[in-house]
Amino acid sequence: MAHKFLPFPSDFVWGCATAAYQIEGAAQADGRGLSIWDTFCRRPGAVFAGHSGDVAVDHYRRYEEDIERMDWLGVRAYRFSVSWPRVIPDGKGIVNEKGLDFYERLVDRLLQRDITPWVTLYHWDLPQALEDEGGWPERSVTDYFERYVEIVGRRLGDRVKQWITFNEPLSFIPFGYWLGIHAPGRKEPLRVVARAAHNVMLAHGLGVRALRQACPSSVEAGMAFNPTCVWPASDSAQDQDAAQRVWMLTNGWWTYPMFEGKYPSEVVEVLGDDMPQIRPEDMEVISTPTDFLGVNVYFRTIPKPSAVSPLGFVQAQPPDGALRTAMGWEIWPPVIYYTLRQLEDHHPGLTYYQTENGAAFDDEIGEDGKVHDPRRVQFLRDHLAEAHRAMEDGIDLRGYFVWSLMDNFEWSYGFSKRFGLYYVDFNTLERIPKDSAYFYRDVIEKSGLLVRDDTAVGP
């Protein structure tokens, strides 16, 4: 069967990604404070089998060997998050120098291996003390976040150039404050959720400004957003219009304030009297210019009208026979191309990095002592082909980060879902490279990939 080679630019950023609570462990070590996930994991029934990130995969103590594994993979960029409660245990008071020291050691060791650190400042682990004061629905948290960013920026800014303010606000706000399935596990009315969302956007703008003031040299700052690729249920005009409306109610709620300095009319209409109070300077702060948009993509949304949903829709089931990951998510590789295409249509001229993409499967160690994951290899190959397609179509995509470097604590699923390029034995914490790790290593080495010449790209 004929194959073709899809080359990527020589300066394309090949990376992998993790998050502090999912990998670090050492939850009570060296002065770290409690986060909302520490608390949530202790709520009966909140997390699969009562799992927690207390130990996770012990990256806090094993970071040097994990960096060696990154070096073996050939990734030249590592996206990780700083734990706010490790740096400022109560979120607003005394700085924990031992916490900052850890991230300084991590950054220095990465640079020694010629791996560029990409620092995410908030990946869902709000200090519990701030949640006790009301959490993200309280505007005061934005000031505390700004100070936290200044502190981290001053310590690491001479070595870290790439910064991400927030990871996936479209997940942690509705999941944590509306549906209650993630920390802090609250089920609030829409007006409270909208206020929390506005405060996160305000904190993003304040964070970008704080980085540029605190860091001694120029930085590149952005957000790792999780836009949903909204796909109409049919070709009918009604379904096409519904898809456009849903795009604005999900993605536009966040991207329009960031890039256009206003909330979409669809959001204003749906919220009505529940719109958050917006001070005169808010939209200017929120729309502070950024250098890139990180895009986390896993699956598409096919909206189905719903009279019981405040937003007017629910997620329809994927087509019969659709392939799925262990998360139950549909495998549809064009999601990368169309997510970027839809963003570009609404906000032309942005620079993008694919800050997360990957898949969970039920991986096991084989009789040969290796971990064979052909479905993940195919997943990565097909999704990278769609990333290449986006670039050929003129979209300014400059990098790709696999989620994740290794199996870890997958939030409310505990340790039951495996996304890693490295298999982790959660009893011994041994790391074993999967076949997908060898595949990704080869892609990076060649700066491109082979695909079948008859590979369908599209629809």
Buried (B, 14 or more C-beta within 10 A) or exposed (E): EEEEEBEBEEEBBBBBBBBBBBBBBBBEBEBBBBBBBBBBBEEEEBBBEEBBBEBBBBBBBBBEEBBEBBBEBBBBBBBBBBBBBBBBBBBBEEBBEEBBEBBBEBBEBBEEBEBBBBBBBBBBBBBBBBBBBBBBBBBEBBEBBBBBBBBBBBBBBEBBBBBBBBBBBBBBBBBBBBEBBBBBBBEBEBBBBBBBBBBBBBBBBBBBBBBBEBBEEEBBBBBBBBBBBBBBBEEEEEBEEBBBBBBBBBBBBBBBBBBBBBBBEBBEEBBEEBBBEBEEEBBEBBBBEBBBBBBBBBBBBBBBBEEEEEBBBEBBEBEEEEEEBBBEBBBBBBBBBBBBBBBBEBBEEBBBBBBBBBBBBEBEBEEEEBBBBEBBBBBBBBBBBBBBBBBEEEBBBBBBBBBBBBBBBBBBBBBBBBBBBBBBEBEEBEBBBBBBBBBBBEBBEEBBBBBEEEBEBEE
